[in-house]
Amino acid sequence: MPLVTFLPHEKFCPEGLTVEVPTGTNILELAHDHHIEMESACGGVKACTTCHCIVRKGFDSLEEADELEEDMLDKAWGLEAQSRLGCQVVVADEDLTIEIPKYSLNHAAEAPH
């Protein structure tokens, strides 16, 4: 089974985490299952960028992002070539290393009231 490694993140996962998972595992759900509180303002339906992550290893093993995901990623802070929405990343047959960016844009939480 593939290994998924979350790199250390000051807020969400200070120690980092490596876990063995079956293929077909969703990265956002995996993070939440292990108490890594990646944000998901839209509930994981590809309608925001709060679960933006960077796939540092294993990017080429993933299914390509569709047009809607690409459009959402264009709004993400710190976009990189290996950026994906965590809600859309499904583990294939290779190990993955995931970085949660230091900042994310949560327009719902950051809107003036």
C-alpha positions as CSV (number, residue, x, y, z in Angstrom):
1,M,0.0,0.0,0.0
2,P,1.2,3.5,-0.7
3,L,2.5,5.8,2.0
4,V,1.2,9.4,2.3
5,T,3.4,11.9,4.1
6,F,2.1,15.2,5.3
7,L,5.0,17.6,5.8
8,P,5.2,19.4,9.1
9,H,2.9,22.5,9.2
10,E,3.0,24.9,12.1
11,K,-0.8,25.0,12.6
12,F,-2.2,21.8,11.2
13,C,0.4,19.2,11.7
14,P,3.5,20.4,13.6
15,E,5.2,16.9,13.7
16,G,4.2,15.9,10.2
17,L,2.6,12.5,9.6
18,T,3.3,9.4,7.4
19,V,0.6,6.8,7.1
20,E,0.0,3.7,4.9
21,V,-3.2,3.9,3.0
22,P,-5.2,1.9,0.4
23,T,-5.4,3.2,-3.1
24,G,-8.5,5.3,-3.6
25,T,-8.0,7.3,-0.4
26,N,-9.0,10.9,-0.5
27,I,-6.4,13.3,0.9
28,L,-8.8,15.7,2.6
29,E,-10.6,12.9,4.3
30,L,-7.3,11.3,5.3
31,A,-6.1,14.5,6.8
32,H,-9.3,14.9,8.8
33,D,-9.2,11.2,9.9
34,H,-5.8,11.9,11.5
35,H,-6.8,15.2,13.1
36,I,-5.0,17.4,10.5
37,E,-7.6,20.1,10.3
38,M,-7.1,21.1,6.6
39,E,-9.8,23.7,5.9
40,S,-12.7,22.8,3.6
41,A,-15.1,25.7,3.6
42,C,-17.1,24.2,0.8
43,G,-17.3,20.8,2.4
44,G,-15.0,19.2,-0.2
45,V,-17.1,19.8,-3.3
46,K,-14.4,21.7,-5.4
47,A,-16.0,25.1,-4.8
48,C,-13.2,26.9,-2.8
49,T,-9.5,26.7,-2.4
50,T,-9.2,26.2,1.4
51,C,-7.9,22.6,1.0
52,H,-5.2,23.7,-1.5
53,C,-2.1,21.5,-1.1
54,I,1.1,21.0,-2.9
55,V,2.0,17.4,-4.0
56,R,5.8,17.4,-3.5
57,K,6.2,13.7,-4.4
58,G,3.9,11.4,-6.5
59,F,2.2,14.2,-8.5
60,D,2.5,12.3,-11.8
61,S,0.7,9.3,-10.3
62,L,-2.5,11.3,-9.8
63,E,-5.4,11.7,-12.2
64,E,-5.2,15.1,-13.9
65,A,-7.2,18.0,-12.4
66,D,-10.4,18.7,-14.3
67,E,-11.2,22.2,-15.6
68,L,-13.3,23.2,-12.6
69,E,-10.5,22.3,-10.2
70,E,-8.0,24.2,-12.4
71,D,-10.3,27.2,-12.3
72,M,-10.5,27.1,-8.5
73,L,-6.7,26.6,-8.2
74,D,-6.2,29.8,-10.2
75,K,-7.6,31.6,-7.1
76,A,-5.4,29.8,-4.6
77,W,-2.7,31.6,-2.7
78,G,0.8,30.4,-3.5
79,L,-0.2,28.4,-6.5
80,E,2.6,26.0,-7.8
81,A,2.8,23.6,-10.7
82,Q,2.1,20.7,-8.3
83,S,-0.9,22.4,-6.6
84,R,-4.1,20.5,-6.2
85,L,-7.2,20.7,-4.1
86,G,-7.0,18.2,-1.3
87,C,-10.7,17.2,-1.8
88,Q,-9.8,16.1,-5.3
89,V,-6.6,14.2,-4.7
90,V,-7.1,10.4,-4.6
91,V,-4.2,8.2,-3.8
92,A,-3.1,6.0,-6.7
93,D,-0.4,3.4,-6.5
94,E,2.6,5.6,-5.6
95,D,3.7,7.2,-2.4
96,L,2.7,10.9,-2.0
97,T,4.2,13.7,0.0
98,I,1.8,16.5,0.7
99,E,2.6,20.1,1.8
100,I,-0.1,22.3,3.2
101,P,0.8,25.9,2.3
102,K,1.5,28.3,5.1
103,Y,-1.5,30.4,4.0
104,S,-4.8,29.7,2.4
105,L,-7.6,31.9,1.3
106,N,-10.9,31.3,3.1
107,H,-13.1,34.0,1.5
108,A,-16.1,32.9,3.7
109,A,-14.1,33.4,7.0
110,E,-12.2,36.5,5.8
111,A,-15.1,38.5,4.4
112,P,-15.8,41.7,6.3
113,H,-18.9,41.5,8.5
